[in-house]
């Protein structure tokens, strides 16, 4: 191996090299050497969930030790009248001092409560008293003596789960009528007299009030036009007669005596239903049905009987329907359609900080951490309706059942 070296390996002299010509296009970005990567495919943002839609309510199955037969907190409620007064006095919560509502909204809530009619559903009374037979017997006795009235609103469901069957004390009804001073003392006295004399009838005859007084009472909400028992769209009418506009229906025929003219569907029945028939050329000619008078009518001729009513009954029924539906929607979020009572109450209240939690927070120097009541559904839509009141309504109507769990207190199950 020769030990000869040349100066080329040891010297520091280097020759300049020729530049390589790049055939690539210049980058359009001012940072061509920066590492580039594809944008991340992000999922669409989730919609904002409400206070009751954030997650599932309850995922476990509760132990059922036994059903709770009576939901009354006061066990002395054994009669219908004390139960009705208890239900009305425990319907709403008091407006909290720190509610998060301005003065306008607070006045709206208080006025809504004040204008509600003094009625109680029949199902609510059954939820507080154990024996349904005794309840119905006492209601019948109070109705016959003129101390109580039953209010029936057609088309609001069937059975105990309906909104049509309600109760009202005649004394409260009279006080509400006497408070309407715009009607005049003479008209109010005759209206109150009708309440006392026709305790078993929900209607008044056409000759009691004249053509001027009827519209005034209807605008005030103390009278209403009776719903037409059968019309062209009635599902109980016969296929041929229902489409042609006759008032003859199964409901009217069933009320007639067997073998009578009204109990048949002949021309006599059509005449009984304010219609006339003609057999010429096989056609039927019917007269226009007579409907009750409406506010502003100039005459009460050919007017049917009017139905006694209470002002703002529709607002009460709407509040009741929406409250029942909301409580059931909360239960439907659980896996087995059941949840502990305390958890269901917390969800109904909207997660509002309780008074005990507020005191603890102030003692430790922490600020308010809960939700203001005015921002919850309970106060925005239900005007502070109590959870216990809604639960008793649903339990009495057969929509839910309350049972003992033996571990976490009472539980509620949707039926």
C-alpha positions as CSV (number, residue, x, y, z in Angstrom):
1,X,0.0,0.0,0.0
2,X,1.8,3.2,-1.1
3,X,2.0,6.1,1.4
4,X,2.0,8.9,-1.2
5,X,-0.6,11.7,-0.8
6,X,-1.5,14.5,-3.1
7,X,-2.3,18.0,-2.1
8,X,-5.9,17.8,-3.4
9,X,-7.0,15.8,-0.3
10,X,-5.3,17.9,2.3
11,X,-5.6,21.4,0.9
12,X,-8.6,23.6,1.7
13,X,-9.0,24.9,-1.9
14,X,-12.3,24.1,-3.4
15,X,-13.6,24.7,-6.9
16,X,-16.9,26.4,-7.5
17,X,-19.6,24.1,-8.7
18,X,-22.1,25.0,-11.3
19,X,-25.7,25.7,-10.2
20,X,-28.3,23.2,-11.0
21,X,-31.1,24.6,-13.0
22,X,-34.5,23.8,-11.4
23,X,-37.3,23.2,-13.8
24,X,-40.0,23.4,-11.0
25,X,-42.4,26.4,-10.9
26,X,-42.0,28.9,-8.2
27,X,-44.5,28.4,-5.3
28,X,-47.4,30.8,-5.1
29,X,-47.2,31.0,-1.3
30,X,-44.6,33.2,0.3
31,X,-43.7,30.3,2.6
32,X,-42.7,27.5,0.2
33,X,-40.6,25.6,2.7
34,X,-43.3,25.5,5.3
35,X,-44.8,22.0,5.9
36,X,-48.3,21.9,4.4
37,X,-51.0,19.4,5.3
38,X,-54.6,18.8,4.4
39,X,-57.2,20.5,6.5
40,X,-58.9,18.4,9.2
41,X,-62.4,17.2,8.4
42,X,-64.3,18.6,11.3
43,X,-67.9,17.4,12.1
44,X,-70.7,19.9,12.1
45,X,-71.3,21.8,15.3
46,X,-74.0,20.3,17.5
47,X,-77.1,22.4,18.0
48,X,-77.6,24.1,21.3
49,X,-79.5,21.8,23.7
50,X,-82.0,23.1,26.1
51,X,-82.0,22.6,29.8
52,X,-83.9,19.3,29.5
53,X,-82.2,18.0,26.4
54,X,-78.6,18.0,27.4
55,X,-78.4,14.3,28.2
56,X,-80.4,11.3,29.2
57,X,-82.3,11.5,32.5
58,X,-81.7,8.1,34.1
59,X,-80.2,4.9,32.8
60,X,-80.8,2.4,35.6
61,X,-83.8,0.3,36.5
62,X,-85.4,1.2,39.9
63,X,-86.5,-1.4,42.4
64,X,-90.3,-1.4,42.9
65,X,-91.2,-2.1,46.5
66,X,-94.9,-0.9,46.2
67,X,-97.1,1.7,44.7
68,X,-98.0,4.9,46.6
69,X,-101.8,5.0,46.9
70,X,-102.2,8.6,48.0
71,X,-100.0,11.6,47.1
72,X,-101.5,14.0,49.7
73,X,-98.8,15.5,52.0
74,X,-101.6,16.3,54.4
75,X,-103.3,13.1,55.5
76,X,-106.3,15.0,56.9
77,X,-107.6,15.6,53.3
78,X,-110.5,13.1,53.3
79,X,-113.3,15.3,51.8
80,X,-113.7,16.8,48.3
81,X,-114.1,20.5,49.3
82,X,-111.0,20.7,51.5
83,X,-109.0,18.8,48.8
84,X,-110.1,21.3,46.2
85,X,-109.1,24.3,48.3
86,X,-105.7,22.6,49.0
87,X,-105.1,22.0,45.3
88,X,-105.8,25.6,44.4
89,X,-103.6,27.0,47.2
90,X,-100.7,24.8,46.3
91,X,-100.7,25.4,42.5
92,X,-97.8,27.9,42.1
93,X,-94.6,28.8,43.8
94,X,-94.0,32.2,45.3
95,X,-91.9,34.6,43.1
96,X,-88.4,34.4,44.5
97,X,-86.5,37.6,45.4
98,X,-83.7,36.8,43.0
99,X,-85.8,35.6,40.1
100,X,-84.0,37.1,37.1
101,X,-87.3,38.6,35.8
102,X,-87.9,42.3,35.3
103,X,-90.9,44.1,36.7
104,X,-92.9,43.7,33.5
105,X,-92.5,39.9,33.4
106,X,-93.2,39.6,37.1
107,X,-96.5,41.5,36.7
108,X,-97.4,39.3,33.7
109,X,-96.9,36.2,35.8
110,X,-99.0,37.5,38.7
111,X,-101.8,38.7,36.5
112,X,-101.9,35.3,34.7
113,X,-102.3,33.6,38.0
114,X,-105.0,36.0,39.2
115,X,-107.1,35.5,36.1
116,X,-107.2,31.7,36.2
117,X,-110.6,30.3,37.0
118,X,-111.1,28.6,40.3
119,X,-111.5,25.1,38.8
120,X,-110.0,21.8,39.8
121,X,-109.9,18.6,37.6
122,X,-111.6,15.5,38.8
123,X,-108.4,13.5,38.3
124,X,-106.5,15.7,40.7
125,X,-109.0,15.1,43.5
126,X,-108.7,11.3,43.0
127,X,-104.9,11.6,43.4
128,X,-105.3,13.0,46.9
129,X,-108.1,10.8,48.2
130,X,-107.7,7.1,48.4
131,X,-111.2,5.8,47.7
132,X,-112.5,6.7,44.2
133,X,-116.0,5.5,45.1
134,X,-116.3,7.8,48.0
135,X,-115.0,10.7,45.9
136,X,-117.6,10.2,43.2
137,X,-120.4,9.7,45.7
138,X,-119.5,12.9,47.5
139,X,-119.3,14.8,44.2
140,X,-122.7,13.6,43.3
141,X,-124.2,14.7,46.6
142,X,-122.5,18.2,46.5
143,X,-123.8,18.6,43.0
144,X,-127.3,17.7,43.8
145,X,-127.3,20.2,46.8
146,X,-126.1,23.0,44.6
147,X,-122.7,23.5,46.4
148,X,-120.6,22.1,43.5
149,X,-120.7,22.2,39.7
150,X,-119.1,19.9,37.2
151,X,-117.7,21.6,34.0
152,X,-117.6,19.5,30.9
153,X,-115.7,20.7,27.8
154,X,-116.4,18.5,24.8
155,X,-113.5,17.4,22.6
156,X,-110.9,17.3,25.3
157,X,-110.3,13.5,25.6
158,X,-112.1,10.6,27.1
159,X,-111.9,9.1,30.6
160,X,-109.9,10.2,33.6
161,X,-106.9,11.3,31.5
162,X,-109.1,13.9,29.7
163,X,-109.2,17.6,30.4
164,X,-113.0,17.9,30.1
165,X,-114.1,16.9,33.6
166,X,-113.5,19.7,36.1
167,X,-115.1,20.8,39.4
168,X,-115.8,24.3,40.8
169,X,-117.5,25.5,43.9
170,X,-120.6,27.5,43.3
171,X,-119.5,30.0,45.9
172,X,-116.3,30.8,44.0
173,X,-118.2,31.0,40.8
174,X,-120.6,33.6,42.3
175,X,-117.7,35.7,43.6
176,X,-116.1,35.7,40.2
177,X,-119.4,36.9,38.6
178,X,-119.9,39.6,41.2
179,X,-116.4,40.9,40.6
180,X,-117.4,41.7,36.9
181,X,-118.9,45.1,37.7
182,X,-119.0,46.1,34.1
183,X,-121.9,43.8,33.5
184,X,-124.2,45.7,35.8
185,X,-125.7,44.6,39.1
186,X,-129.1,43.6,37.6
187,X,-127.5,41.2,35.0
188,X,-125.1,39.8,37.6
189,X,-127.9,39.0,40.1
190,X,-130.0,37.2,37.4
191,X,-126.9,35.3,36.3
192,X,-126.2,34.2,39.9
193,X,-129.8,33.2,40.3
194,X,-129.4,30.9,37.3
195,X,-126.4,29.3,38.9
196,X,-128.4,28.5,42.0
197,X,-131.6,27.3,40.4
198,X,-130.0,25.2,37.6
199,X,-127.4,23.3,39.7
200,X,-127.7,20.1,37.7
201,X,-128.0,21.7,34.2
202,X,-124.9,23.1,32.4
203,X,-127.1,25.3,30.1
204,X,-129.6,28.1,30.3
205,X,-132.7,28.5,28.2
206,X,-132.9,31.0,25.4
207,X,-135.4,33.3,27.1
208,X,-133.5,34.0,30.3
209,X,-131.3,36.7,28.8
210,X,-132.3,39.0,26.0
211,X,-130.4,39.8,22.7
212,X,-128.3,42.5,24.3
213,X,-127.3,40.7,27.5
214,X,-126.2,37.5,25.8
215,X,-123.3,39.1,23.8
216,X,-122.2,40.9,26.9
217,X,-122.0,37.7,29.0
218,X,-120.3,35.9,26.2
219,X,-117.6,38.6,25.8
220,X,-117.1,38.4,29.6
221,X,-116.7,34.7,29.4
222,X,-119.7,33.6,31.5
223,X,-121.6,32.1,28.6
224,X,-120.5,30.1,25.6
225,X,-122.2,28.7,22.6
226,X,-122.8,24.9,22.9
227,X,-120.8,22.8,20.6
228,X,-122.7,21.3,17.7
229,X,-123.4,17.7,18.5
230,X,-123.3,16.6,14.9
231,X,-122.2,18.4,11.8
232,X,-121.0,17.6,8.3
233,X,-117.6,16.5,9.6
234,X,-118.9,14.4,12.5
235,X,-117.3,11.0,12.5
236,X,-120.4,9.4,14.0
237,X,-122.7,10.4,11.2
238,X,-123.8,8.1,8.4
239,X,-121.6,8.1,5.3
240,X,-124.3,9.4,3.0
241,X,-125.9,11.8,5.4
242,X,-122.6,13.1,6.8
243,X,-121.4,14.1,3.4
244,X,-124.6,15.8,2.5
245,X,-124.8,17.9,5.6
246,X,-127.7,16.3,7.5
247,X,-127.8,16.6,11.3
248,X,-129.0,13.0,11.8
249,X,-126.3,11.0,13.5
250,X,-125.8,7.9,15.6
251,X,-125.5,10.0,18.7
252,X,-128.9,11.6,18.2
253,X,-130.6,8.4,17.2
254,X,-129.2,6.5,20.2
255,X,-130.8,9.0,22.6
256,X,-134.2,8.6,21.1
257,X,-136.7,6.0,22.2
258,X,-136.7,2.7,20.3
259,X,-139.4,2.6,17.6
260,X,-140.0,6.3,17.6
261,X,-139.7,8.6,14.6
262,X,-136.7,10.3,16.0
263,X,-135.0,6.9,16.5
264,X,-135.0,6.2,12.8
265,X,-133.1,7.8,9.9
266,X,-136.2,8.5,7.9
267,X,-137.5,11.9,6.8
268,X,-139.1,12.3,10.2
269,X,-135.7,12.2,11.8
270,X,-134.4,14.7,9.3
271,X,-137.3,17.0,10.2
272,X,-136.5,16.5,13.9
273,X,-133.0,17.6,13.2
274,X,-134.2,20.9,11.7
275,X,-134.1,19.6,8.2
276,X,-136.7,18.7,5.5
277,X,-136.5,15.9,3.0
278,X,-137.9,15.5,-0.5
279,X,-138.1,12.2,-2.3
280,X,-138.6,13.8,-5.8
281,X,-135.9,12.6,-8.2
282,X,-134.2,10.8,-5.3
283,X,-132.6,13.9,-3.9
284,X,-132.6,15.2,-0.4
285,X,-133.0,18.9,0.4
286,X,-132.0,20.1,3.8
287,X,-132.4,23.4,5.5
288,X,-129.4,25.3,6.8
289,X,-128.8,24.3,10.5
290,X,-129.4,26.8,13.2
291,X,-126.4,27.7,15.2
292,X,-126.3,29.6,18.5
293,X,-125.9,33.3,18.4
294,X,-122.4,34.7,18.6
295,X,-121.3,38.0,20.2
296,X,-122.7,40.9,18.3
297,X,-125.8,39.1,17.1
298,X,-128.9,41.2,16.9
299,X,-131.5,38.5,17.6
300,X,-131.8,35.3,19.6
301,X,-134.5,33.9,17.4
302,X,-133.9,30.2,16.6
303,X,-131.0,30.1,19.1
304,X,-130.2,27.0,21.0
305,X,-129.6,26.8,24.8
306,X,-126.4,28.5,26.0
307,X,-123.8,26.9,28.1
308,X,-122.6,28.3,31.4
309,X,-118.9,29.0,31.4
310,X,-116.0,30.5,33.4
311,X,-113.6,33.2,32.1
312,X,-110.1,32.0,31.1
313,X,-111.0,28.3,31.1
314,X,-109.1,27.9,27.9
315,X,-105.9,29.3,29.4
316,X,-106.2,26.9,32.3
317,X,-106.7,23.9,30.0
318,X,-103.7,24.9,27.8
319,X,-101.5,25.3,30.9
320,X,-102.6,21.9,32.2
321,X,-102.1,20.1,28.8
322,X,-98.6,21.6,28.3
323,X,-97.5,20.8,31.9
324,X,-98.6,17.2,31.6
325,X,-96.8,16.8,28.3
326,X,-93.6,18.4,29.5
327,X,-93.4,16.1,32.6
328,X,-93.9,13.0,30.4
329,X,-91.3,14.2,28.0
330,X,-88.8,14.3,30.8
331,X,-89.6,10.8,31.8
332,X,-89.3,9.6,28.3
333,X,-85.6,10.6,28.2
334,X,-84.8,7.8,30.7
335,X,-84.0,4.3,29.4
336,X,-86.9,2.6,31.3
337,X,-89.2,5.6,31.4
338,X,-88.7,6.0,35.1
339,X,-86.6,8.2,37.4
340,X,-86.2,9.0,41.1
341,X,-88.6,11.6,42.4
342,X,-85.8,14.0,43.5
343,X,-84.1,13.9,40.1
344,X,-87.4,14.5,38.3
345,X,-88.1,17.4,40.6
346,X,-84.7,18.9,40.0
347,X,-85.1,18.6,36.2
348,X,-88.6,20.3,36.4
349,X,-87.2,23.2,38.4
350,X,-84.4,23.6,35.8
351,X,-81.4,23.2,38.1
352,X,-82.0,26.3,40.1
353,X,-79.8,26.8,43.1
354,X,-81.7,26.1,46.3
355,X,-81.7,28.4,49.4
356,X,-79.4,26.0,51.3
357,X,-76.9,26.0,48.5
358,X,-77.0,29.8,48.3
359,X,-76.3,30.1,52.0
360,X,-73.3,27.7,51.8
361,X,-71.9,29.6,48.8
362,X,-72.1,32.9,50.7
363,X,-70.5,31.4,53.8
364,X,-67.5,30.2,51.7
365,X,-67.3,33.5,49.8
366,X,-68.3,32.0,46.5
367,X,-70.5,33.8,44.0
368,X,-73.9,32.6,42.7
369,X,-73.4,29.5,40.6
370,X,-77.0,28.3,39.8
371,X,-79.5,29.3,37.1
372,X,-81.8,32.2,37.7
373,X,-85.4,31.0,37.9
374,X,-86.6,33.4,35.3
375,X,-84.5,31.6,32.7
376,X,-86.1,28.2,33.2
377,X,-89.0,26.6,31.5
378,X,-90.9,26.5,34.8
379,X,-91.2,30.3,34.9
380,X,-91.0,31.2,31.2
381,X,-93.8,28.8,30.1
382,X,-95.6,27.6,33.2
383,X,-95.6,30.7,35.4
384,X,-94.0,29.0,38.4
385,X,-96.2,25.9,38.4
386,X,-95.3,23.6,41.2
387,X,-93.8,20.2,40.5
388,X,-96.0,18.4,43.1
389,X,-99.1,19.9,41.5
390,X,-98.2,18.6,38.1
391,X,-97.2,15.2,39.4
392,X,-100.5,14.8,41.2
393,X,-102.3,15.8,38.0
394,X,-100.5,13.1,36.0
395,X,-100.9,10.5,38.7
396,X,-104.6,11.1,39.0
397,X,-105.1,11.0,35.2
398,X,-103.3,7.6,35.0
399,X,-100.4,8.9,33.0
400,X,-97.7,8.1,35.7
401,X,-97.5,6.0,38.8
402,X,-95.4,6.7,42.0
403,X,-93.7,3.9,43.8
404,X,-91.3,3.2,46.6
405,X,-87.8,2.1,45.7
406,X,-86.4,1.3,49.1
407,X,-83.1,2.9,48.3
408,X,-83.4,6.3,46.7
409,X,-86.9,7.3,48.0
410,X,-89.8,7.4,45.7
411,X,-89.7,6.8,42.0
412,X,-92.0,7.9,39.1
413,X,-92.8,5.7,36.1
414,X,-94.6,6.7,32.9
415,X,-97.4,4.4,31.9
